Amino acid sequence: MANLVRAALVQATWTGDTESMVAKHEAHARAAARQGAQVIGFQEVFNAPYFCQVQEPEHYRWAEPVPDGPTVRRMRELARETGMVTVVPVFEVEQSGFYYNTAAVIDADGTYLGKYRKHHIPQVKGFWEKYYFKPGNLGWPVFDTAVGKVGVYICYDRHFPEGWRQLGLNGAQLVYNPSATHRGLSAYLWQLEQPAAAVANEYFVAAINRVGREEYGDNDFYGTSYFVDPRGQFVGEPASDTSEELLVRDLDFGLIDDVRQQWAFYRDRRPDAYEGLIQP
């Protein structure tokens, strides 16, 4: 039997300031709600530029507490207004000197359910994230939301299969992967890795990328955000590679059980044989 969840994602261009960026995403969320969306996710550090193209202390100004900072409080009000589960990626400050690349997960009634902190932190040209972020320390939470079990994996995390698997073992049905990735670095992987993860772990993935150029570097974010199902097939067409876009797609969560019964990857796992995978 079909178990349809109408899901949305936003790929957006940077506006130049936090207030207008948040307002833009509120408008997209309201548009998604008018189309019947039940869950929505935004791009990595959605309320700021991708400042990690440079290493400058001025960019610590984008950080705020989670969940008690202004953006997450505002997104809780938005979730309550629209009745949508909302995935909110921001730059988090926990205390002085403790900063994380984080996504808050808010239920459809505005309840703050918890947060995911990005585990894998890159430090390469154009992605100087170790300058700003500590590695995540909250494990691989899966949140029991109004639409089902939702997890988050952030940008560079997607290159590491272990977290994808742990989210599946923790019961995820849909994993949002908010990102900021540009042409020429690993663009050819963009439509390879997340579909492969969806297949290997037999759940839906929402892959979100920024779009356009921003003032702090040369990165050309190429959009092409998409939803992919547990068979590795796109749900509708990916978004534009040059323009801002809201995607709304129907995801049949009933397909998860069908695929897991047919392919039985979880049945045939051999964790007793994998001890070498965790050796330094």
Rosetta blueprint (number, residue, H / E / L):
1 M L
2 A L
3 N L
4 L E
5 V E
6 R E
7 A E
8 A E
9 L E
10 V E
11 Q E
12 A L
13 T L
14 W L
15 T L
16 G L
17 D L
18 T H
19 E H
20 S H
21 M H
22 V H
23 A H
24 K H
25 H H
26 E H
27 A H
28 H H
29 A H
30 R H
31 A H
32 A H
33 A H
34 R H
35 Q L
36 G L
37 A L
38 Q L
39 V E
40 I E
41 G E
42 F L
43 Q L
44 E L
45 V L
46 F L
47 N L
48 A L
49 P L
50 Y L
51 F H
52 C H
53 Q H
54 V L
55 Q L
56 E L
57 P H
58 E H
59 H H
60 Y H
61 R H
62 W H
63 A L
64 E E
65 P L
66 V L
67 P L
68 D L
69 G L
70 P H
71 T H
72 V H
73 R H
74 R H
75 M H
76 R H
77 E H
78 L H
79 A H
80 R H
81 E H
82 T H
83 G L
84 M L
85 V E
86 T E
87 V E
88 V E
89 P E
90 V E
91 F E
92 E E
93 V E
94 E E
95 Q E
96 S L
97 G L
98 F E
99 Y E
100 Y E
101 N E
102 T E
103 A E
104 A E
105 V E
106 I E
107 D L
108 A L
109 D L
110 G L
111 T L
112 Y E
113 L E
114 G E
115 K E
116 Y E
117 R E
118 K L
119 H L
120 H L
121 I L
122 P L
123 Q E
124 V E
125 K L
126 G L
127 F E
128 W E
129 E H
130 K H
131 Y H
132 Y L
133 F L
134 K L
135 P L
136 G L
137 N L
138 L L
139 G L
140 W L
141 P L
142 V E
143 F E
144 D E
145 T E
146 A L
147 V L
148 G E
149 K E
150 V E
151 G E
152 V E
153 Y L
154 I L
155 C H
156 Y H
157 D H
158 R H
159 H H
160 F L
161 P H
162 E H
163 G H
164 W H
165 R H
166 Q H
167 L H
168 G H
169 L H
170 N L
171 G L
172 A L
173 Q L
174 L E
175 V E
176 Y E
177 N E
178 P E
179 S L
180 A L
181 T L
182 H E
183 R L
184 G L
185 L L
186 S L
187 A H
188 Y H
189 L H
190 W H
191 Q H
192 L H
193 E H
194 Q H
195 P H
196 A H
197 A H
198 A H
199 V H
200 A H
201 N H
202 E L
203 Y L
204 F E
205 V E
206 A E
207 A E
208 I E
209 N L
210 R L
211 V E
212 G E
213 R E
214 E L
215 E L
216 Y L
217 G L
218 D L
219 N L
220 D E
221 F E
222 Y E
223 G L
224 T L
225 S L
226 Y E
227 F E
228 V E
229 D L
230 P L
231 R L
232 G L
233 Q L
234 F E
235 V L
236 G L
237 E L
238 P L
239 A L
240 S L
241 D L
242 T L
243 S L
244 E L
245 E E
246 L E
247 L E
248 V E
249 R E
250 D E
251 L E
252 D E
253 F L
254 G H
255 L H
256 I H
257 D H
258 D H
259 V H
260 R H
261 Q H
262 Q H
263 W H
264 A L
265 F L
266 Y L
267 R L
268 D L
269 R L
270 R L
271 P H
272 D H
273 A H
274 Y L
275 E H
276 G H
277 L H
278 I H
279 Q L
280 P L
